Each structure stands twice: as C-alpha cells, then as structure tokens.
Amino acid sequence: MALHVILGAGGVIANGLAKELADHNEKIRLVSRNPKPIQGAEVFPADVTDFRRTLQAIDAGSVVYLCIGLKYDYRVWRAVWPVIMDNVLKACTEKKARLIFFDNVYMYGRVVGSMTEDTPYNPSSKKGDLRARIATRLMSEVRKGNITASIARAADFYGPGADKTSVPNMLVFANLARGKKAQWLLNAGVKHSFTYIPDTARALYLMANNEDSWNQVWHLPTAADPLTGKEFIEAAARAMGKNPGYMILNRWMIRLGGIYNRTIRELNEMSYQNEYEYIFDSSKFHNAFHFQPTGYQDGILGTARTYPMGISDQ
C-alpha cells in the first residue's frame, strides 16, 4: 500500500482529501509546519522551503499531493513558490514518488469562452505569470521523463469548511448567516463557475489511483451550467431562508479597502475574473472518470447547512 503524502495539510482542500483517503483506509502523512493530527494519519512537521525536510517527508514510491496555500501576497508568492516547486520536484524525483499539483487558473488570464486543459497560458496578472512559470517547470520535468506527475486545476471554489478561503463563502453565506446583505465582486450579471470542494477531494483520489491519469493536466469536476452572481445569491438566500438582497463591491471600494488590507489590495489585479464571464470546462474529467459533479443547487444547499442559521426546505 503506497503512502499518500499531503503537503500543505490543514487547508480546506487538504482536509477534504485527507478525509477521502481515510475513508478508503489509505496510509496518510500530513505535512505542514504545524500539522494537526487526524485519526488514522501520521503527522510530519516540515517547512517545504527546506529541501532536506521535504526529502524526509516523502517516502520512496509514495503519492504526493502539493496542496500548499500561501498567504495571498505576491511578494510571498514570488519568493517562496519557485523554491517550493524546485524542492518538491527534486524530492519526488529522488524518491521516485508520484506528484499531483493542485493548481488554479490564473495562468490562463482572461479567457473569452470556456477554459479547457488546452487553453494557452496568457496571464493577465503578476500572480498569473508566476503560476504559469511553476506549472511550466513541472510539466517540463514530466516531458523529460524525470518525474510522473499531473496538474489538477480547479475553478474558484466553495463548500463546507471554506469560511476563510472561498470568496462566495465569505461574501455570501457568512453575510447571510449574520443577517447582513450578501456581497458580490464587480458584476453579478455574468456567469461564474465554482468548483464544489467535496468533489475536489474525490477527484484527486481518483486521479491518484488511475494509471491513465498521469503526466497531463486535468480540470477538476465542476458543474457545467454556472450561475450568475445574482442567481448564486438568490439560491443561497433560499437555502438559508434569508432575503436575497445584495450589494456590489465595485472597483473604488476594492481600491479603498486595499489601502488598509493587503489581501484586498492583491485582489485588484484579478478583477477581470469577476468583471467578465468565467467559464470552467471540466468535461475531460467527467468523460474519463464517469464523474457527475455536484450541481449548484445541491452544492449551495450543502454549504448553507454548515452555517448556524435555520435552513429553508425550499
């Protein structure tokens, strides 16, 4: 039985993956600076910017999931991401371990139409340019035959447990639960794909256990008919028995907020993702794995149920 090593344990994606692995009785090692123990998993404290500790964290022949989430600050990303990617690639190569890199879509930039695995990299931001470089670095090692690895990309995500990392969770569900108006970034009239977190965990496990999944890019399963922001808010409000009123956070609000909050300031260069349609196509995964993603109505209801407010039966 291969060991499953989660680099970046403690994040919402890593937590979901750990539960999925535990449900299948897999051997699990949780790696982060301060990993919290879960039943059935080994913890291994390590800073992945330290190559020696990274190498020690990975066993020969293991399956490695790179799920690290850094502080949302380009200065940190620029300094740390290339080091992490180099260390993980070198360690996996030395230990003959297989690697799945959990990635986002920043490297595509603004796309007119649907984003697919064949969409060329055309970043519209500094963070997108960096993500393009580290993804290219990984796939270059794959093409050279140095490593067995795949990239697993998700759209913006939502779902249970993402209170601190998901924009819809923070702006919609959390505000409604507090009796406040929901909020939306820039434009609630365009469609925006969201990946449901529990689907992500199942998909990563399927990839790790399918020999045909390796050495390529996959878009993780995401419902094919995205809602507009207005429709998303209305569905969440119905699920929580709340008023569907909302306010738009426009550009000047984001700029003003960025004066006092670095994370908000960092959102500014990514504004194209919310101003225009954002359509994520994961049909390659659906077809290969016969996987039906959770629909938005079910996903929104499942997320709403995790908040401490009465849920409507509508």
C-alpha positions as CSV (number, residue, x, y, z in Angstrom):
1,M,0.0,0.0,0.0
2,A,1.5,3.3,-1.1
3,L,1.8,6.2,1.3
4,H,-0.2,9.3,0.5
5,V,1.7,12.4,1.4
6,I,-0.3,15.7,1.7
7,L,2.0,18.8,1.5
8,G,0.0,21.7,2.9
9,A,-2.0,19.8,5.4
10,G,-4.6,21.9,7.3
11,G,-6.1,23.8,4.3
12,V,-9.6,23.2,3.2
13,I,-8.6,21.2,0.1
14,A,-6.1,19.2,2.0
15,N,-8.6,18.5,4.8
16,G,-11.1,17.2,2.4
17,L,-8.5,15.0,0.7
18,A,-7.3,13.6,4.0
19,K,-10.9,12.6,4.8
20,E,-11.3,10.9,1.4
21,L,-8.1,9.0,1.9
22,A,-9.1,7.9,5.4
23,D,-12.5,6.7,4.1
24,H,-10.6,4.4,1.8
25,N,-8.2,3.2,4.5
26,E,-5.1,4.6,2.8
27,K,-1.9,5.3,4.6
28,I,-1.7,9.1,5.1
29,R,1.1,11.5,6.1
30,L,0.1,15.1,6.8
31,V,2.9,17.6,6.2
32,S,3.0,21.3,7.1
33,R,4.8,23.5,9.6
34,N,2.3,22.6,12.4
35,P,0.1,19.7,11.1
36,K,-2.9,18.9,13.3
37,P,-3.5,15.2,13.9
38,I,-6.5,13.4,12.5
39,Q,-7.5,9.8,13.2
40,G,-5.6,7.3,11.0
41,A,-3.0,9.8,9.7
42,E,0.7,10.3,10.6
43,V,1.8,13.9,11.1
44,F,5.2,15.2,9.9
45,P,6.1,18.8,10.8
46,A,8.2,20.3,7.9
47,D,8.8,23.5,6.1
48,V,8.7,22.7,2.4
49,T,11.1,25.5,1.7
50,D,13.7,23.4,3.4
51,F,14.8,20.7,0.9
52,R,16.2,18.3,3.5
53,R,12.9,18.2,5.4
54,T,10.9,18.0,2.2
55,L,13.0,14.9,1.2
56,Q,12.5,13.4,4.6
57,A,8.7,13.9,4.3
58,I,8.4,11.8,1.2
59,D,8.8,8.0,1.2
60,A,10.0,6.0,-1.8
61,G,7.2,5.2,-4.1
62,S,4.7,7.4,-2.3
63,V,1.9,9.6,-3.9
64,V,2.4,13.3,-3.1
65,Y,-0.2,16.0,-3.3
66,L,1.1,19.5,-3.4
67,C,-1.8,21.5,-1.9
68,I,0.0,24.3,-0.2
69,G,-1.8,27.6,0.1
70,L,0.5,30.6,0.7
71,K,-0.5,34.0,2.1
72,Y,-2.3,35.9,-0.6
73,D,0.6,38.3,-1.2
74,Y,2.6,38.4,-4.5
75,R,5.7,39.3,-2.6
76,V,5.4,36.0,-0.7
77,W,4.5,34.0,-3.8
78,R,7.4,35.4,-5.8
79,A,9.9,34.5,-3.1
80,V,8.5,31.1,-2.0
81,W,6.7,29.3,-4.8
82,P,9.7,28.7,-7.0
83,V,11.6,27.3,-4.0
84,I,8.7,25.0,-3.1
85,M,8.3,23.7,-6.6
86,D,12.0,23.0,-7.0
87,N,12.2,21.2,-3.7
88,V,9.2,19.1,-4.3
89,L,10.2,18.2,-7.8
90,K,13.7,17.2,-6.7
91,A,12.5,15.2,-3.7
92,C,9.8,13.4,-5.7
93,T,12.4,12.6,-8.5
94,E,14.9,11.3,-5.9
95,K,12.3,9.2,-4.1
96,K,10.5,8.1,-7.3
97,A,7.3,9.4,-5.9
98,R,4.3,10.5,-8.0
99,L,3.1,14.1,-7.7
100,I,-0.3,15.8,-8.1
101,F,-0.1,19.6,-8.0
102,F,-3.4,21.3,-7.0
103,D,-3.4,24.4,-9.1
104,N,-5.7,27.4,-10.1
105,V,-6.5,29.1,-13.4
106,Y,-4.5,32.3,-13.0
107,M,-2.1,31.4,-15.8
108,Y,-4.9,31.5,-18.4
109,G,-5.6,35.2,-17.9
110,R,-8.9,36.5,-19.2
111,V,-10.5,33.9,-21.5
112,V,-13.3,34.6,-23.9
113,G,-15.4,31.4,-23.8
114,S,-14.6,28.3,-21.8
115,M,-11.3,27.5,-20.1
116,T,-10.1,23.9,-21.0
117,E,-6.9,22.0,-20.4
118,D,-5.8,23.2,-23.9
119,T,-6.3,26.9,-23.2
120,P,-2.9,28.6,-23.7
121,Y,-1.2,30.4,-20.9
122,N,-1.7,34.1,-21.3
123,P,-1.6,35.6,-17.8
124,S,-3.2,39.0,-17.1
125,S,-1.5,39.4,-13.8
126,K,1.8,39.1,-11.9
127,K,0.3,36.2,-9.9
128,G,-0.8,34.5,-13.1
129,D,2.6,34.9,-14.7
130,L,4.2,33.2,-11.6
131,R,1.6,30.3,-11.7
132,A,2.4,29.9,-15.4
133,R,6.1,29.6,-14.7
134,I,5.8,27.0,-11.9
135,A,3.3,24.9,-13.9
136,T,5.6,25.0,-16.9
137,R,8.5,24.0,-14.7
138,L,6.6,20.9,-13.5
139,M,5.4,19.8,-17.0
140,S,8.9,20.3,-18.4
141,E,10.2,17.7,-15.9
142,V,7.3,15.4,-17.0
143,R,8.2,15.7,-20.7
144,K,11.9,15.0,-19.9
145,G,10.8,11.8,-18.2
146,N,12.2,12.8,-14.9
147,I,9.0,12.5,-12.9
148,T,5.5,11.1,-13.0
149,A,3.1,14.0,-12.2
150,S,-0.1,15.7,-13.1
151,I,-1.7,19.1,-12.6
152,A,-5.2,19.2,-11.1
153,R,-6.8,22.6,-11.7
154,A,-10.0,23.9,-10.0
155,A,-12.1,27.0,-10.6
156,D,-12.8,29.3,-7.7
157,F,-14.2,27.0,-5.1
158,Y,-16.9,27.0,-2.5
159,G,-18.3,24.5,0.0
160,P,-18.3,23.3,3.6
161,G,-15.3,24.5,5.7
162,A,-14.1,27.2,3.3
163,D,-15.0,30.1,5.5
164,K,-11.6,31.8,5.3
165,T,-10.5,30.9,1.7
166,S,-13.6,31.0,-0.5
167,V,-15.0,34.3,-1.7
168,P,-18.6,33.1,-2.0
169,N,-18.4,31.6,1.4
170,M,-17.2,34.8,2.9
171,L,-19.3,37.3,0.9
172,V,-22.5,35.3,0.5
173,F,-23.0,32.6,3.0
174,A,-21.3,34.2,6.0
175,N,-23.0,37.5,5.5
176,L,-26.4,36.0,5.1
177,A,-25.8,33.9,8.2
178,R,-25.1,37.1,10.2
179,G,-28.3,38.7,8.9
180,K,-26.4,41.0,6.6
181,K,-26.8,41.6,2.8
182,A,-24.8,39.3,0.6
183,Q,-21.9,40.9,-1.4
184,W,-20.5,40.2,-4.8
185,L,-17.4,41.3,-6.6
186,L,-17.8,43.8,-9.5
187,N,-20.5,42.1,-11.7
188,A,-23.4,39.9,-10.5
189,G,-24.8,39.7,-14.0
190,V,-22.2,37.3,-15.6
191,K,-21.8,33.6,-15.2
192,H,-19.1,32.4,-12.9
193,S,-18.0,28.7,-12.5
194,F,-17.3,27.4,-9.0
195,T,-15.9,24.0,-8.0
196,Y,-17.6,22.3,-5.1
197,I,-14.9,21.3,-2.5
198,P,-16.1,17.7,-1.7
199,D,-16.0,16.9,-5.5
200,T,-12.3,18.0,-5.5
201,A,-11.3,15.5,-2.8
202,R,-13.0,12.7,-4.6
203,A,-11.4,13.7,-7.9
204,L,-7.9,13.9,-6.5
205,Y,-8.2,10.4,-5.1
206,L,-9.5,9.1,-8.4
207,M,-6.5,10.6,-10.2
208,A,-4.0,9.1,-7.8
209,N,-5.5,5.6,-8.4
210,N,-5.8,5.7,-12.2
211,E,-2.7,4.8,-14.2
212,D,-4.1,6.7,-17.2
213,S,-4.4,10.0,-15.4
214,W,-0.7,10.7,-15.1
215,N,1.5,13.2,-16.9
216,Q,-1.2,15.6,-18.0
217,V,-3.4,18.5,-16.9
218,W,-6.9,17.9,-15.6
219,H,-9.7,20.3,-14.8
220,L,-11.4,19.0,-11.7
221,P,-15.1,18.3,-11.9
222,T,-17.2,21.4,-11.9
223,A,-20.9,21.8,-12.7
224,A,-21.3,22.7,-16.4
225,D,-24.0,25.3,-16.1
226,P,-22.7,28.1,-13.9
227,L,-24.9,30.7,-12.3
228,T,-24.6,34.4,-12.5
229,G,-23.7,36.1,-9.2
230,K,-27.3,37.2,-8.7
231,E,-28.6,33.6,-9.3
232,F,-26.0,32.2,-6.9
233,I,-27.0,34.7,-4.1
234,E,-30.7,34.0,-4.7
235,A,-30.1,30.2,-4.4
236,A,-28.1,30.7,-1.2
237,A,-30.7,33.0,0.3
238,R,-33.5,30.5,-0.4
239,A,-31.4,27.7,1.2
240,M,-30.9,29.9,4.3
241,G,-34.3,31.4,4.5
242,K,-32.9,34.9,4.0
243,N,-33.6,38.0,1.9
244,P,-31.8,37.8,-1.4
245,G,-30.8,41.5,-1.3
246,Y,-27.1,42.1,-2.1
247,M,-24.6,44.8,-2.8
248,I,-21.9,45.0,-5.4
249,L,-18.3,45.7,-4.3
250,N,-17.1,47.9,-7.1
251,R,-13.6,48.9,-8.1
252,W,-13.4,52.0,-6.0
253,M,-14.5,50.0,-2.9
254,I,-11.8,47.4,-3.6
255,R,-9.1,50.1,-4.1
256,L,-10.2,51.8,-0.9
257,G,-10.2,48.6,1.1
258,G,-6.8,47.8,-0.3
259,I,-5.3,50.8,1.4
260,Y,-6.0,49.1,4.8
261,N,-5.9,45.4,3.8
262,R,-3.1,43.7,1.8
263,T,-5.3,40.8,0.7
264,I,-8.0,43.1,-0.7
265,R,-5.3,45.1,-2.5
266,E,-4.0,41.9,-4.1
267,L,-7.5,41.2,-5.5
268,N,-7.3,44.2,-7.7
269,E,-5.2,42.7,-10.4
270,M,-7.5,39.7,-10.5
271,S,-10.6,41.8,-11.1
272,Y,-11.1,40.5,-14.7
273,Q,-12.1,37.2,-13.2
274,N,-15.2,38.8,-11.7
275,E,-15.9,41.5,-14.2
276,Y,-16.3,39.1,-17.2
277,E,-17.7,35.6,-17.7
278,Y,-15.6,33.0,-16.0
279,I,-16.5,29.6,-17.5
280,F,-14.5,26.5,-16.5
281,D,-14.9,23.3,-18.6
282,S,-14.1,20.0,-16.9
283,S,-15.7,17.7,-19.4
284,K,-12.4,15.8,-20.0
285,F,-12.6,14.6,-16.4
286,H,-16.3,13.8,-16.5
287,N,-15.8,11.7,-19.6
288,A,-12.7,9.9,-18.4
289,F,-13.9,9.1,-14.9
290,H,-17.7,9.0,-15.5
291,F,-17.9,11.6,-12.8
292,Q,-21.0,13.8,-12.3
293,P,-20.1,17.0,-10.5
294,T,-22.4,18.3,-7.7
295,G,-24.9,20.7,-9.2
296,Y,-25.1,24.3,-7.9
297,Q,-28.4,23.9,-6.2
298,D,-27.2,20.8,-4.2
299,G,-23.8,22.4,-3.5
300,I,-25.3,25.6,-2.3
301,L,-27.7,23.8,0.0
302,G,-24.9,21.6,1.3
303,T,-22.8,24.7,2.1
304,A,-25.7,26.5,3.6
305,R,-26.3,23.7,6.0
306,T,-22.9,24.2,7.6
307,Y,-23.8,27.7,8.8
308,P,-25.6,28.2,12.2
309,M,-28.9,29.5,10.8
310,G,-32.2,27.9,10.1
311,I,-32.3,26.3,6.6
312,S,-35.4,26.6,4.5
313,D,-36.9,23.5,2.8
314,Q,-37.5,25.3,-0.4
